[in-house]
């Protein structure tokens, strides 16, 4: 695993911890935001390991679907859940 992937996974861990704290404090919108970002960073990390980098969320979403869901490397439900979490994050903001 390369260094930038490790950094993305560290960001994932921090997002999960922040989301748990937000839930405990009753901040549902903040928890939705952190949950989405935890998923997003994992998708970025997987793509990063393939040498794929994107500047926008839509690029990550599309490439994650193309390289992992459509190929069967990961269950397509993970792609659907990433997109659903993005929509919930947008609604929460």
Buried (B, 14 or more C-beta within 10 A) or exposed (E): EEEEBEEBBEBBEBBBEBBEEBBEEEBEEBBBBBBBBBBBBBBBBBBBEEEBEBEEBEBBBEBBBEBBBEEEEBEEEBBEEBBEBBEBBEEBE
